[in-house]
Amino acid sequence: MRTLVIAAALTTGVLTALPATPAAAAPSGLASDFNGDGYRDLAIGALAADVGSARSAGAVVVLYGTASGVSGAKKAVITQNSAGVPGAAETDDRFGVSLAAGDLNADGYADLVVGSEFESIGTRQGVGSVTVLWGGASGLSGGSGLPQPSAEELSEWGGYGRGVATGDFDGDGKTDVTATGQTHTRLFRGPFTRTGTPLTHQGVGELGSTYEVIAGDLTGDKKAERVYPFPVDGDEGGDIRYFRHDPGNWDAHPESDYAMVELPGADGEPGAVGDINGDGYGDLVLGDYAGPDSRKGGRVSVWYGGPQGPDPAQTPTVVHQDTPGVPGTDEEADLFGSAVDVGDINGDKYADVVVGAWGEDIGTARDAGSVTVLFGSAQGLTATGATSYTQNTAGVPGTAEKGDAFGISVRLLDLDKNGRADLVTGAGYENTNGSVTYLRGSATGLTTTGATSLTAAGAGLKGSTFGWALAR
């Protein structure tokens, strides 16, 4: 077993210097390339990391991509006590609960949006906040807070910043940001200045309590849609609504030029967008692990995109662990679908889906967790060739143990620039404090050859729930 080892003392927050990108080289412009060297980077949230005496203040660990993937040789550990980062590491801030990457100030370097769901502002406890960490030739450094909603718009302990997403929502070529919490959802329009000031910002109406947001182009018009799932009384599977840019929509939605579309038959909370059937339109994948129609162990559904977005009348593709070809068995509290992501693992131009089931029992090890890969095709998502991975799979670091929660988070992105998406998955309670595991993509799917892992202890974190959040 190979393990990534990172030493970091979190008493004041550590930012490890990186070699600068050569002056002659222009930054890559990739959405998650923080240092502009042409390789995507990975940001990992540790929302319950202790920083000095501040319990659950939170931290973010950044691993920088190379031709051989990610390693501890290029890393950063950032807290609210790091130089240039606004605020201070305080008990229960939960800095790093949500993460999203994108070039906010249009300088060619990706930046990182970080949610702190229980940040206290003045005398108001736990209202939440959102911070941007700025990319540059040496990686992420310094930061700015995004404009804070008014006190009337936020409730104490409401979790604002629990969900964040980036994308070009209005098609102007600039990266925008949205942030959610129980009582408030906000839209920030780019470009942003390095003080965190957006071009405009406003609240998003017509939504209930929501902690999640999913972003991606469902209509093929190069504008990202914003999908907001939220629970409602009488529908444990949730209510799914999305916003698409519609400049002629002033009468229907007067506070902005967006149209809200409902998907009344859709259920789930975590989700991702990718072109699974290769028709040029992004498809919406939803994980429904707790609703009344989710089966006892959970399920995922795919709503296929089109020129007007997903047709609400379509019959989605639904996959669960009793679907023929899918490994495992649909069992109570498996939580299949509690984490999902989309990416092309085998390089065939069809996006694949990875599904976390952190409640899966492995032998006698309860809640050890598993991750399942489902492949895309011209016919859509298929169970053909579906493969499941646990910490007992040959070549995967570690051992499946009770309560590891392997699969609590999943992320597919090409970290070594070989044209195939790699998998990073979190085990939120590995050795109590969490870990992440990295498997590379190949022409036949994920390979365990050269698989690596990084534990919270290896990153120098304490009390961290390391790996619960992975930046999109």
N, C-alpha and C positions, 0 to 999 in steps of 0.2 A: 504494500500500500504506500502510495506517495501522498504526502500531506503538505499543503501550503502553510508555512509558518510565518506569522507576522508578529513582531514585537511592538507593542504600543502601550504607553502609560497614559491613562485617561484622567490624570489628576487635573490637568489644565487643557487637555485636548491637544492632539498631536497631528501635525500636517507634515508628512514626509516629502522632502523636496525631490523632484524628478528631473532627469536630464531634459533640457529644453529642446523642443523641436527645432531643427536647424533653421537659421534665419531665412535661408533661401527657399525653404519649403512652405508652401501655402497650406493653411489648415484644411483638413479633408472635407469639412462640412457635414460629416456623418452625424446622425441624430444623437448618438451616445458616445461620440469621440471627444472626450473632455480636453485632451492635450493635442488634438489635431494631427496625430501622426499616421492616420489612415486605418487604425485599428479601433474597433468599438471597445468601450470600457464598461465595466460592471459596477454599479453602486448597490450596496447591500445595507438595509436598515437594521439597526439593533435598538428598537424603541425603548427597551427597558434597561439599557446599559447604565450602570452607575458611573457618574463622573465625579471623582473625588468623593465627598460626603453626600452628594445629591443623588438620591436613589431614583432609578428610572428616568433620568434626565434625557437619555437617548444619545445615539451616535450613528454615524454613517461611515462604512468602510468602502473605499473605492479600490478596485483592482483594475489595473490598466492592461489592455489587450496587447498581445505581441503575436509574432508568427507562430509561436508555440502555445498560444492561448493566454490565460491569466496566471500570474504567479506572485508570490510575496516580494519579488524583486522590485516591482513597480506598484506601489500602493500608497494610500493615504487614509488616515483615520481622522475624522472631522467631528467636532462637537460644537456646541454653542459657546464654549470657552476657547475655541481656536481663533487665532489672530484674524481680525477682519470680519468675523461672523457676528451678525447682530444678536443682541440679547445676552443671556448668561445661562449656563447649565443649572437648572433648578429641579428640585424633586418633582417627579411626575409630569414634566414637560412632554415627554415621549417624542422628542426630536428624531425623525426618521421613520415615523409610523407609515408614511407614504412617500413615494419617490417617482419623479418623472423627468426624463431628459429631453432637451431640445435647445436649439440656438436662439435664445430670447433676444439678444441684442445685435444679431445679424453680423457678428464678427468672424464667422466661420468655425468657431469653437462651440461645442455643445456645453450647455449649462445644466445644472441640476436643481429641480424644484423639490423642496423638502417640506413635508407637513409636520407640524408639532401640535397634535390635537388637543392637548391640555395646557398649552402655554397660558399663563396668567398675564393679563394686561391691566396695569394699574391696580385698582382694588377688585377687579373682576376676576374671579378664579376660574381657571380651566376653560377659557373661551376658545383658545386655539389660534394658530397663526401659520403663515406660509412664508418660507425663506427661499431665496435663490442663491446658490453657490455658483460663482462665475468660472467658466473655463478659460484656459489660456495655454500657452506653449509649455508651461510647467505643470499643467493639470488644473484641478479645481483649487481656487484660493479666494479668500474673502467672500463676502456675500452682502445681500440687501434683503430687507423685508418687503414683501408686496403690500400695497395699501390695505390697511385693516378695515373691514366693514365696521359700521357704526355700532355702538353699544346696543342700540335697539334691535339690530339685526342678528345679534349673537346672544345665545343663552350661556350661562355659566355651566361648565362641564358638558357643553354641547358638541364638542369634538370637531370644530371647524378645522379643516386641513387633513381630516382623516382620509379623504380621497383627493388626488390631484392627477391631472392629465394635461398633455401638451398636444398641439397640432395646429395646422393652418385652417381654422374654422371658417374663415370668410374668403379664402382664395386670393388674398393680396400678396402672397409669397412670404409673409411674416409669421413667426411662431406665436401662437396664442396660448393662454393657460386657463384652465378652469379648476376650481377648488370646491369641495363639498364638506358639509358637516350636517349634523342632525337637523338644525334649524335654518341653515343658510347655504345657498349655492351661488357661486360668483364666477363671472366671466371677465378675464383680462385680455385686452386686445393688444398685440404687439405692433411694432417693436418696442422693446423696453430699454430704458437707459440703465446704466450701471448703478444708479441709485435705487433701482427697482420700480421706477415710474413707468407704467404702461401708457400706450396711446390713449386708451379709455378703459374704464371698468364699470361694471354694473352688476346688480343682482339678477338672478334668473328666477322668474316666477313660475307658477303652475306646477310646482313640484312638492311632494310631501317630504317627510323626513328621509334623508338619504346620506349614506356614508361612502358610496362608491361612484365611480365614473369610468366609462370606457370610451376610447376615442379611436377613430379610424374612418377611412373613406368607404362608405357603403354604396355610393351612387356613381363612382367612377369619374367624378368631375374634378378631382384633385383637391377637393375641400373635405376636411375631416368632419364627420358627424360626432356629436357628443351624446353618448347613451347614459342615461341615469336610471339605474334600477333602485326601487325602494319598496319596502314592505307596506302593505295596506291591510286594514281590518278585513277579515273574511277571505284573504288571499295570501296564504303563507308563502306562496311561491313568488310573490312580489308583483309589482307593476313596472313594466318596461316602457320608457318613453325616450325618444331621441330628438335632437334638434339638428336640422339641416339649414344651410344658408339659403335664404329666400328673400332677396331685397324687395320683392313686391308684397311682403307679408305684413305690412304695417297695421292694417286693420285687425288682422287675426292675432297679432302678437306685438302690440305697439311699442313695447320698450326696446325692441331690437328688430333687426331684419332677419329673423330666423323663424322657421315654421316648426312647430312641435308635432311629432308623429307618434301615435300610440301603437304598441304591439300587444293587443289584449290577450293573445294566446301564448305569449312568451312568459317564461318564469326563470328565475335565477338571480344571482347577485354578482359573483365574479364573472368576468368575461374578457374577450379579446376579439380583434378584427383581423382577418386575413383572407386572401383569395384561395379558397380551398378547391374550387372546381375549375380554376384557371380561365374564367370568362371575362376577366378584367374588372370585376366588381368585388369589393370587399364583402366578406360574409361575417355575420355576427355569431360568435360562439358564446353560449351562456352555460355556466355551471349551476345546477339546481340540486343542492345537496340536503335541503331541509324542508322543501315545500310538500304539499299534500300529494302532488303528482310526481314527485321525484323518485318514487319507489323507496323502499326502506334504506337502501344504501347510497342513493344519489344517481344523478344522470347528467349528461350534457346534451344540449340541443344546438343545431345549426340553422340559422335563418339566413337564407341566401340573398345577397344584395342584387340590385338591378338599377336601371336608370333613375328610378324614383326611390331607391332604397329597398329594404326587404318588404315584400308584399305581405301585409298582415293576414291575408287569406291563405297563404301557402301552408302546406303541411311540412313542418321542419323535419330534418333528420335528427332522430333521437337515439342515443347510444348509452347503454348502462352495462353493468357487469354480468347480466344474463343475456346480453345480445350475443348471438352466435359469433364466435371468433375472438371475442374479448376475453382476456385472461381473468380468472377469478370468478367469484360468485357474488351476486347481489345480496349483501348481508346488512343487518341492522347497524346503523351508525358507521358505515365505512367512510362516509363523507366523500364519495366519489364525485368530483366536480367542485370541491371546495377551493380549488385553484385550477386555472386553465391559462394556456397561452397558445399562440399560433406562430408557426415559422416553417420554412422549407428545410427539413432535416436532411433529406437525401438528394437535394439539388435537382429534382425532376420538374420544377416550376409550379408544383402544386403545394400550397401551404398545408402543413400537417398540424395536428392538435396534440398537445400534451396535457394530461389530466392528473391532478393530484388527488389522492385519497388518503389523507393523513390519519384517518381513523381505522384503516385497514389492519386487521390482526394478521400477523405472520407467525404461523404455528401457535405457540402459547404466548407469544409476545403481543399483548393487547396494544392497539393504537401505535404500532411500530411504523406503519405507513407504507404507501407504494405510489409509483408514478406509472401511468400507462400512456403509450404513444399510439395514436390513431392517424392513419395516413390519408391525405387528400388524393383526389383523382378527378378525371373529367366528369364522373358521375356524382361527385361530392365526397363527403366524408365516408370512409369505409372501414369496416372491422378487419378486412383482409390484411394479414401481416401484423396485426396489433401485437404489441409487446409490452410486458410489464417489468418494472425494475424495482427492486427493494435493496436494502443494505445487506441482504443475503445473496443477491445476484453475484455470480462470479465476476470478479474484477471491480465491483463497486466497493469503495472504501467503507470500513466499519462493519458493524453487525446489527441486524434488526433486533432492537431491544424494546421492552415495554415503555410506551410513552415517548418514543423518539419523535413522532410526528413527521416522518420523512414524507415530503410532498406537500407540506403546509404552504409553500410558495413554489412557483415554477416560472422559468423565463427561458425563451428560445431566442438566441441571437448569435450571429456569426462573429465569434471573438478572435478567430485566427485567420480570417479573411480568405477562407478556402471555398467560399460560395455555398456553404452548408451551415445551417443553424445548429448551434451547440445547446445543450441543456444545462441550466443551473437550477438546482432545486434546494430548498431549505428544509432542514429538519429542526423545527423550532424548539424542541426540548432535548435534543441530543446532549447527553452529559449535563442535563439540567438547563444549560444556557444556550444551546443551539449550535448549528453548523450549516455549511453549504457544501454541495457536491457538484462537480463539473464533469459532464460526459460530452465527448465530441460527436458531431454529426459526421456521417459517412454516406457513401453511395447506397449502402444497404440499411441505413438507419443509424441509430445511436450505437456507438462502440464503447465498451468499457476499457479498451486498451488505453493505458495512460490516464485513466480516471484519477482525479484528485479531489481532496476535500480540505476544508478549512473549518476548524472549530472556533467557538467563541474564545476559548482559552488561548488558542494559537494566535488569535488576533489581539490578545491582551485585554479582552473585555470581561466585565463582571456583571452578573445579573442582567443579561442582555437580550434574551429571546432573539438571538442573532439569526438572521435569515428569514424572518417573518415577512419582510418587504424586499422586493427586487425591482429596481428601476425599469420602467418601460421606455 
